[in-house]
C-alpha cells in the first residue's frame, strides 16, 4: 500500500469521496472506470472530450453518500449539449435536495457497457470484526435482500460459495442462453475487499454497487466508504 493511501486514511473524516475510494480500489488491483474530477462546466467538457462520449456525471461530496437519491448522477450523456443540460439540471436539483451539502466538485466518468450488476461490500462489526458481503447489485439488493455474508478474510473458494448462495447467481453463469460472466474475477474482488478491511483498520464500511461483471472481467462502477471514528 503506498503512502498516499496511508495519509488519506489518517485524516479524521466521516466519509471518503468517490475518487478517494476508487484510488483505494485501484491500489488493490480492482478495475475502475476512467474518470476526472472537475470544478466547472468547461472542465467537464474537456474531460469528456478527452475520454470520449458517452460519459457519466456525478456530484463529489462527503455530505452526499447516496448520490442518486439526491439527484447527483446523470448517465449516458452522449455529447456536449447533453452534458451541459445534465450539469445545469444537477446543480439545480442539488440546491433543492441537499442545500447544506459541501460540494467539492463533479466527477466525469466513462460510461461502461451493460453487464450483470452485483454488489460487493465490507463492514467492521464491533463484536465480530471485519466481514464481507455479496449480493444482487443495483437497486435489486434493496428489493430482494439477496445477499450472503462471511467473516474476513475469505479465500476464493469461500467467495465462490457466497456467490452460489444467492438466488441471482444464475445471472452470472449464463441465464437463458446469455454468455457466462467472469465469476472468478468477481470472487477475486470479494477476497480483495476482505483483505482491504483487514489491512485498513480505519475503514468502517466499503461498498461497490454496482460491480459490473462481463465475460472477461469486472468494473467497479460506483463505490463509497466511511471511516471509523471519523464522524
C-alpha positions as CSV (number, residue, x, y, z in Angstrom):
1,X,0.0,0.0,0.0
2,X,1.5,3.4,-1.0
3,X,2.0,6.4,1.3
4,X,-0.9,8.3,-0.4
5,X,-3.4,5.7,0.9
6,X,-1.9,5.7,4.4
7,X,-2.1,9.5,4.6
8,X,-5.6,9.5,3.2
9,X,-6.8,7.3,6.0
10,X,-5.1,9.2,8.7
11,X,-7.4,12.1,8.2
12,X,-10.4,12.2,10.6
13,X,-13.4,12.3,8.3
14,X,-16.7,10.5,8.4
15,X,-16.7,9.5,4.7
16,X,-14.4,9.3,1.7
17,X,-15.4,10.9,-1.6
18,X,-15.8,8.6,-4.5
19,X,-12.4,9.4,-6.2
20,X,-10.6,8.5,-2.9
21,X,-12.5,5.2,-2.7
22,X,-11.6,4.4,-6.3
23,X,-8.0,5.2,-5.5
24,X,-8.0,2.6,-2.8
25,X,-9.7,0.0,-5.1
26,X,-7.1,0.7,-7.8
27,X,-4.3,0.2,-5.3
28,X,-5.7,-3.3,-4.7
29,X,-5.9,-4.0,-8.5
30,X,-9.7,-3.7,-8.7
31,X,-10.7,-2.2,-12.1
32,X,-12.5,1.2,-12.0
33,X,-13.7,3.4,-14.8
34,X,-11.6,6.2,-16.2
35,X,-12.6,9.5,-14.6
36,X,-11.7,13.1,-13.9
37,X,-12.7,15.5,-11.1
38,X,-13.7,18.9,-12.4
39,X,-14.8,22.2,-10.8
40,X,-16.8,23.8,-13.6
41,X,-18.6,23.1,-16.9
42,X,-15.7,23.9,-19.1
43,X,-13.6,21.4,-17.1
44,X,-16.3,18.8,-17.6
45,X,-16.4,19.4,-21.3
46,X,-12.6,19.0,-21.6
47,X,-12.7,15.8,-19.5
48,X,-15.5,14.3,-21.5
49,X,-13.8,15.2,-24.8
50,X,-10.6,13.6,-23.7
51,X,-12.1,10.3,-22.6
52,X,-14.8,10.2,-25.3
53,X,-18.6,10.1,-25.1
54,X,-20.8,8.7,-23.7
55,X,-20.0,9.8,-20.1
56,X,-21.5,9.8,-16.6
57,X,-21.6,12.9,-14.4
58,X,-21.6,12.6,-10.6
59,X,-21.5,15.0,-7.7
60,X,-18.5,14.8,-5.4
61,X,-19.4,15.5,-1.8
62,X,-18.7,13.9,1.6
63,X,-22.1,15.0,2.7
64,X,-23.9,13.0,-0.1
65,X,-23.4,9.3,0.3
66,X,-26.4,8.3,-1.8
67,X,-25.8,10.4,-4.9
68,X,-28.8,9.1,-7.0
69,X,-31.3,9.9,-4.3
70,X,-30.0,13.5,-4.2
71,X,-30.2,13.9,-7.9
72,X,-26.4,13.8,-8.2
73,X,-26.0,11.3,-11.0
74,X,-26.6,11.6,-14.8
75,X,-25.7,8.7,-17.1
76,X,-25.3,8.0,-20.8
77,X,-24.5,11.6,-21.8
78,X,-23.9,11.4,-25.5
79,X,-22.5,14.8,-26.4
80,X,-21.6,18.3,-25.1
81,X,-25.1,19.5,-25.2
82,X,-26.4,16.6,-23.1
83,X,-23.5,17.2,-20.7
84,X,-24.4,20.9,-20.3
85,X,-28.1,20.1,-19.8
86,X,-27.2,17.5,-17.2
87,X,-24.8,19.8,-15.4
88,X,-27.3,22.6,-15.1
89,X,-30.2,20.3,-14.0
90,X,-28.0,18.6,-11.5
91,X,-26.8,21.8,-9.8
92,X,-30.5,22.9,-9.6
93,X,-31.6,19.6,-8.0
94,X,-28.7,19.6,-5.5
95,X,-29.7,23.1,-4.3
96,X,-33.2,21.8,-3.7
97,X,-32.4,18.3,-2.2
98,X,-29.1,18.9,-0.5
99,X,-28.8,22.6,0.2
100,X,-26.3,22.3,3.0
101,X,-24.0,19.8,1.3
102,X,-20.4,20.9,0.7
103,X,-19.9,20.1,-3.0
104,X,-16.2,19.6,-3.7
105,X,-16.6,19.2,-7.5
106,X,-18.0,16.8,-10.1
107,X,-16.8,13.5,-11.5
108,X,-16.8,13.0,-15.2
109,X,-16.6,9.2,-15.8
110,X,-16.6,6.9,-18.8
111,X,-19.9,5.1,-19.4
112,X,-19.1,1.4,-19.2
113,X,-21.1,-1.2,-21.2
114,X,-24.0,-3.0,-19.8
115,X,-23.3,-6.2,-17.9
116,X,-24.5,-8.2,-14.9
117,X,-24.7,-5.9,-11.8
118,X,-23.7,-7.3,-8.4
119,X,-22.9,-5.7,-5.1
120,X,-19.8,-6.4,-3.1
121,X,-19.4,-4.8,0.3
122,X,-17.5,-5.0,3.6
123,X,-18.1,-3.7,7.1
124,X,-16.4,-3.7,10.5
125,X,-18.7,-5.2,13.2
126,X,-17.9,-4.1,16.8
127,X,-18.3,-7.7,18.0
128,X,-17.2,-9.9,15.2
129,X,-14.7,-7.6,13.3
130,X,-14.4,-7.3,9.5
131,X,-16.9,-9.1,7.3
132,X,-17.7,-9.2,3.6
133,X,-21.0,-9.3,1.7
134,X,-22.0,-10.3,-1.9
135,X,-25.4,-9.9,-3.5
136,X,-27.6,-8.9,-6.4
137,X,-26.5,-5.4,-7.5
138,X,-28.0,-2.1,-8.3
139,X,-31.4,-1.4,-6.7
140,X,-32.2,-5.1,-6.6
141,X,-30.3,-5.6,-3.4
142,X,-32.7,-3.3,-1.6
143,X,-35.8,-5.0,-3.1
144,X,-34.9,-8.7,-2.8
145,X,-32.3,-8.7,0.1
146,X,-30.4,-11.4,-1.9
147,X,-27.1,-11.3,-0.1
148,X,-24.6,-13.5,1.7
149,X,-22.0,-12.7,4.4
150,X,-18.7,-14.1,5.7
151,X,-16.2,-13.0,8.3
152,X,-13.0,-11.7,6.7
153,X,-10.6,-12.7,5.4
154,X,-12.1,-15.1,2.9
155,X,-10.3,-17.1,0.2
156,X,-11.5,-17.7,-3.3
157,X,-13.5,-20.9,-2.5
158,X,-15.3,-19.1,0.3
159,X,-16.1,-16.2,-2.1
160,X,-17.5,-18.6,-4.7
161,X,-19.6,-20.2,-2.0
162,X,-21.0,-16.8,-1.1
163,X,-21.9,-16.2,-4.7
164,X,-23.6,-19.5,-5.2
165,X,-25.8,-18.9,-2.1
166,X,-27.6,-16.0,-3.8
167,X,-30.6,-16.5,-5.9
168,X,-29.3,-14.2,-8.5
169,X,-26.2,-16.3,-9.1
170,X,-27.5,-17.9,-12.4
171,X,-27.4,-14.4,-13.9
172,X,-23.6,-14.7,-13.8
173,X,-23.4,-18.2,-15.2
174,X,-25.4,-17.8,-18.4
175,X,-29.1,-17.5,-17.6
176,X,-31.4,-18.2,-20.5
177,X,-28.5,-18.6,-23.0
178,X,-26.6,-15.4,-22.1
179,X,-22.9,-15.6,-22.2
180,X,-21.4,-16.5,-18.7
181,X,-19.6,-13.8,-16.7
182,X,-16.2,-14.0,-15.3
183,X,-17.2,-15.4,-11.9
184,X,-13.5,-16.0,-10.9
185,X,-12.8,-12.3,-11.1
186,X,-15.9,-11.4,-9.2
187,X,-14.7,-13.8,-6.5
188,X,-11.3,-12.1,-6.6
189,X,-13.0,-8.8,-5.8
190,X,-14.7,-10.3,-2.8
191,X,-11.4,-11.6,-1.5
192,X,-9.7,-8.3,-2.1
193,X,-12.3,-6.4,-0.2
194,X,-11.8,-8.8,2.7
195,X,-8.1,-8.1,2.6
196,X,-8.7,-4.3,2.4
197,X,-10.8,-4.4,5.5
198,X,-8.2,-6.5,7.4
199,X,-5.3,-4.2,6.3
200,X,-7.0,-0.8,6.6
201,X,-8.4,-0.6,10.1
202,X,-9.7,2.9,9.7
203,X,-12.4,1.7,7.3
204,X,-15.8,1.1,8.8
205,X,-17.7,0.3,5.6
206,X,-16.8,-0.1,2.0
207,X,-19.3,-0.9,-0.8
208,X,-19.1,-1.4,-4.5
209,X,-22.6,-1.1,-6.1
210,X,-22.7,-1.9,-8.8
211,X,-19.8,-4.1,-9.7
212,X,-20.5,-4.8,-13.3
213,X,-19.5,-8.3,-14.5
214,X,-18.6,-9.2,-18.1
215,X,-17.4,-12.4,-19.7
216,X,-13.8,-11.2,-19.5
217,X,-13.6,-9.1,-16.3
218,X,-15.4,-6.6,-14.0
219,X,-15.6,-2.9,-13.4
220,X,-16.4,-1.2,-10.0
221,X,-18.7,1.5,-11.3
222,X,-19.8,3.1,-8.1
223,X,-18.3,2.9,-4.6
224,X,-18.5,4.5,-1.2
225,X,-16.7,4.2,2.1
226,X,-17.0,5.5,5.7
227,X,-14.3,5.7,8.4
228,X,-14.1,4.5,12.0
229,X,-14.1,7.4,14.4
230,X,-14.3,10.0,11.7
231,X,-17.8,11.4,12.4
